[in-house]
Amino acid sequence: MRIIDLSTAVDASGWEPDPITHTVLTPAEGAVHMAEGMRERFGVEFDISVLPGGELLSLDTLTLTTHTGTHVDAPSHYGSRARYGTPRHIDQMPLDWFIRPGMVLDLSTEPVGAAGADVLRREFDRIGRLPQPMDIVLLRTGADRLAGTPGYFTGFTGLDGAATRLLLNLGVRVIGTDAFSLDAPFGHMIKEYQRTGDRGVLWPAHFVGREREYCQIERLANLAELPAATGFTVSCPPVRIAGAGAGWCRAVALIDEE
């Protein structure tokens, strides 16, 4: 089986609108930390010189949002109320949503903004079939090449409300993108609203989640490495964070090789 990594790294050295802090306790510092903790909490003295090289274990401490790096948005991220009932948090979502056949759609030649249902239908025609119910549909916009830079957050293609509803009407419950968001860039949406006065251009893909229950995978990568539009399995179970609107995931594509 061939495995293609579809995830972006959580990298404190890259540019983020919500900066990451990453503090590393080295193995040597970890030994001191452990010894001090044993003394203060349990009254136990420990001589770290008996450890090989005077080192124990390293420890990484990070401060970041659940929307940093490759992650899955839960229905509760889209709003506190929904037409279908109470939106579920990420730890409440069924695992079988996240290990499913995949289909990748090529939106890489689309302009910055929100692609419509016509763009998706064009891709279905090119591929020669529709997504099947519960397929995981991935959008290759090419935005992942900008990951770690400010341009990653401003120069990509999302979906409008009609395109999102089309996928949900076909039975899709997980939609992924290699861009920062399934919606158009924030600045683009706000300018469109100011130009038209149409509230429907503001976060339409996310707000469809108040009508229908579904999840998004955002900030994927390497979709161009998939050898075909279909014929692979996506595995992207999110981390179980109780009561959270999103959870990080290590998304991969699994491809059977004869």
C-alpha positions as CSV (number, residue, x, y, z in Angstrom):
1,M,0.0,0.0,0.0
2,R,1.3,3.5,-0.9
3,I,0.7,6.2,1.6
4,I,0.6,9.9,0.6
5,D,0.8,12.4,3.5
6,L,-1.9,15.0,3.0
7,S,-1.1,17.1,6.1
8,T,0.7,20.3,6.8
9,A,3.0,20.6,9.8
10,V,2.3,22.6,12.9
11,D,5.4,24.9,12.5
12,A,6.1,27.8,14.9
13,S,8.6,29.2,12.4
14,G,5.9,29.9,9.8
15,W,3.6,32.9,9.6
16,E,0.2,32.5,11.3
17,P,-2.6,35.0,12.1
18,D,-2.7,33.4,15.5
19,P,1.0,32.8,16.3
20,I,2.2,29.5,17.6
21,T,4.5,29.3,20.7
22,H,6.7,26.2,20.9
23,T,8.9,25.7,23.9
24,V,11.2,22.8,24.1
25,L,12.5,21.3,27.3
26,T,15.7,19.4,26.3
27,P,16.4,15.9,27.7
28,A,19.0,17.5,30.1
29,E,16.4,20.0,31.2
30,G,13.8,17.3,31.5
31,A,16.0,15.4,34.0
32,V,16.3,18.5,36.2
33,H,12.5,19.1,35.8
34,M,11.7,15.6,36.9
35,A,14.1,15.7,39.9
36,E,12.7,19.0,41.1
37,G,9.1,17.8,40.6
38,M,9.8,14.6,42.6
39,R,11.3,16.6,45.4
40,E,8.6,19.3,45.5
41,R,5.5,17.0,45.1
42,F,6.6,13.7,46.7
43,G,9.6,14.5,48.9
44,V,11.7,12.1,46.9
45,E,15.4,13.0,46.2
46,F,16.8,11.7,42.9
47,D,20.4,12.1,41.7
48,I,20.2,12.8,37.9
49,S,23.9,11.9,37.5
50,V,22.9,8.3,37.4
51,L,21.0,8.8,34.1
52,P,22.9,8.1,30.9
53,G,24.5,11.4,30.0
54,G,22.6,13.1,32.7
55,E,19.6,13.2,30.4
56,L,16.0,12.0,30.8
57,L,13.4,13.0,28.2
58,S,12.5,16.1,26.2
59,L,9.1,17.8,26.5
60,D,7.4,20.1,24.0
61,T,4.8,22.7,25.1
62,L,2.8,24.4,22.5
63,T,0.2,27.2,22.5
64,L,-2.0,27.1,19.3
65,T,-5.6,27.0,18.1
66,T,-7.3,23.9,17.0
67,H,-7.4,25.5,13.5
68,T,-3.6,25.5,13.2
69,G,-2.2,23.0,10.8
70,T,-4.3,20.3,9.2
71,H,-7.5,19.9,11.1
72,V,-11.2,18.9,11.0
73,D,-13.9,21.4,11.7
74,A,-16.8,20.0,13.7
75,P,-20.5,21.1,13.2
76,S,-20.3,23.1,16.5
77,H,-17.7,25.3,14.8
78,Y,-20.3,26.8,12.5
79,G,-22.7,28.0,15.2
80,S,-24.3,27.2,18.5
81,R,-27.6,26.3,16.9
82,A,-28.6,24.4,13.7
83,R,-31.8,23.6,11.9
84,Y,-31.2,19.9,12.4
85,G,-30.7,20.0,16.1
86,T,-27.7,20.6,18.5
87,P,-24.4,20.7,16.6
88,R,-22.0,18.1,17.7
89,H,-18.4,18.7,18.9
90,I,-15.4,17.1,17.4
91,D,-15.1,14.3,20.0
92,Q,-18.7,13.3,19.3
93,M,-18.3,12.7,15.6
94,P,-18.5,9.1,14.3
95,L,-15.1,7.8,13.2
96,D,-16.5,6.1,10.1
97,W,-17.0,9.5,8.5
98,F,-13.2,9.9,8.4
99,I,-12.0,6.7,6.7
100,R,-13.7,6.7,3.4
101,P,-13.1,6.6,-0.4
102,G,-11.8,9.9,-1.7
103,M,-12.3,12.1,-4.7
104,V,-10.1,15.1,-5.6
105,L,-11.4,18.0,-7.6
106,D,-9.0,20.3,-9.4
107,L,-9.8,24.0,-8.6
108,S,-6.2,25.1,-9.2
109,T,-7.0,27.3,-12.2
110,E,-9.9,29.1,-10.5
111,P,-9.4,32.7,-9.4
112,V,-9.3,33.9,-5.8
113,G,-12.8,33.9,-4.5
114,A,-15.7,31.4,-4.2
115,A,-16.2,28.7,-6.8
116,G,-19.8,27.8,-7.7
117,A,-21.7,24.6,-8.3
118,D,-20.9,24.9,-12.1
119,V,-17.2,24.5,-11.4
120,L,-17.9,21.3,-9.4
121,R,-20.1,19.9,-12.1
122,R,-17.4,20.6,-14.7
123,E,-15.0,18.5,-12.6
124,F,-17.6,15.7,-12.2
125,D,-17.9,15.6,-16.0
126,R,-14.1,15.5,-16.4
127,I,-13.7,12.7,-13.9
128,G,-16.7,10.8,-15.3
129,R,-18.8,10.3,-12.2
130,L,-20.3,11.9,-9.2
131,P,-19.1,11.5,-5.6
132,Q,-20.8,8.6,-3.9
133,P,-22.6,9.0,-0.6
134,M,-20.0,9.4,2.3
135,D,-17.1,9.9,-0.1
136,I,-14.5,12.4,1.2
137,V,-14.2,15.1,-1.5
138,L,-10.9,17.1,-1.5
139,L,-10.4,20.4,-3.3
140,R,-7.0,20.9,-4.9
141,T,-6.5,24.7,-5.1
142,G,-2.7,24.7,-5.0
143,A,-2.7,27.0,-2.0
144,D,-0.6,24.7,0.0
145,R,2.5,26.0,-1.9
146,L,2.1,29.2,0.1
147,A,1.8,27.6,3.5
148,G,3.8,29.4,6.2
149,T,3.5,32.8,4.4
150,P,0.9,35.6,4.7
151,G,-0.2,34.8,1.1
152,Y,-1.6,31.5,2.3
153,F,-4.4,33.3,4.1
154,T,-5.3,35.7,1.3
155,G,-4.8,34.0,-2.1
156,F,-7.0,30.9,-2.5
157,T,-10.3,29.6,-3.9
158,G,-13.1,28.5,-1.7
159,L,-16.7,27.4,-2.3
160,D,-19.9,29.3,-2.3
161,G,-23.1,28.1,-0.6
162,A,-24.6,26.5,-3.7
163,A,-21.4,24.4,-4.3
164,T,-21.3,23.3,-0.7
165,R,-25.0,22.3,-0.8
166,L,-24.4,20.4,-4.1
167,L,-21.8,18.2,-2.4
168,L,-24.0,17.6,0.7
169,N,-27.0,16.8,-1.5
170,L,-24.9,14.0,-3.1
171,G,-24.3,12.5,0.3
172,V,-20.9,13.9,1.1
173,R,-20.3,14.5,4.8
174,V,-16.6,15.5,4.8
175,I,-15.1,18.1,2.4
176,G,-11.4,18.9,2.5
177,T,-9.3,21.7,1.0
178,D,-5.6,22.5,0.8
179,A,-6.4,26.1,1.4
180,F,-6.7,28.0,4.7
181,S,-10.5,27.8,4.6
182,L,-13.4,26.2,2.6
183,D,-14.7,29.8,2.2
184,A,-13.1,32.5,0.1
185,P,-10.4,34.6,1.9
186,F,-11.7,36.9,4.6
187,G,-10.8,40.1,2.8
188,H,-12.4,38.9,-0.5
189,M,-15.7,38.1,1.2
190,I,-15.8,41.4,3.1
191,K,-15.1,43.4,-0.1
192,E,-17.8,41.5,-1.9
193,Y,-20.3,42.2,0.8
194,Q,-19.4,45.9,0.8
195,R,-19.8,45.9,-3.0
196,T,-23.1,44.0,-3.2
197,G,-24.7,44.3,0.3
198,D,-25.4,40.5,0.0
199,R,-24.9,38.8,3.3
200,G,-24.9,35.5,1.5
201,V,-21.3,36.1,0.4
202,L,-20.1,36.0,4.0
203,W,-18.8,32.6,5.1
204,P,-21.4,30.7,3.0
205,A,-19.6,27.3,3.1
206,H,-19.3,27.4,6.9
207,F,-22.8,28.7,7.4
208,V,-24.3,25.8,5.3
209,G,-23.2,23.8,8.3
210,R,-26.1,25.4,10.3
211,E,-28.5,23.8,7.8
212,R,-26.8,20.4,7.3
213,E,-24.4,18.5,9.4
214,Y,-21.0,18.0,7.9
215,C,-17.3,18.5,8.6
216,Q,-14.5,20.2,6.8
217,I,-10.8,19.3,6.6
218,E,-8.8,22.5,6.2
219,R,-5.1,23.1,5.5
220,L,-4.4,19.9,3.6
221,A,-1.3,19.4,1.4
222,N,0.2,17.4,-1.4
223,L,-3.1,16.8,-3.2
224,A,-1.2,17.1,-6.5
225,E,0.6,13.9,-5.6
226,L,-2.6,11.9,-5.9
227,P,-2.2,9.7,-9.0
228,A,-5.9,10.0,-10.0
229,A,-9.1,11.8,-9.1
230,T,-10.4,8.6,-7.5
231,G,-9.2,5.2,-6.4
232,F,-7.8,6.0,-3.0
233,T,-9.0,6.0,0.6
234,V,-8.7,9.1,2.8
235,S,-7.9,8.5,6.5
236,C,-8.3,11.7,8.6
237,P,-9.7,10.9,12.1
238,P,-9.6,14.0,14.3
239,V,-8.0,14.2,17.7
240,R,-10.6,13.8,20.4
241,I,-10.8,17.2,22.2
242,A,-13.8,17.2,24.5
243,G,-16.2,20.0,23.7
244,A,-14.1,21.4,20.9
245,G,-15.2,22.8,17.5
246,A,-12.2,21.3,15.7
247,G,-9.4,18.8,16.1
248,W,-6.0,18.3,14.5
249,C,-5.6,15.3,12.2
250,R,-2.8,13.6,10.3
251,A,-4.6,13.1,7.0
252,V,-3.3,10.6,4.5
253,A,-4.3,8.9,1.3
254,L,-4.1,5.1,1.1
255,I,-3.5,3.7,-2.4
256,D,-3.6,0.0,-3.1
257,E,-0.7,-1.1,-5.3
258,E,-0.7,-4.4,-7.1
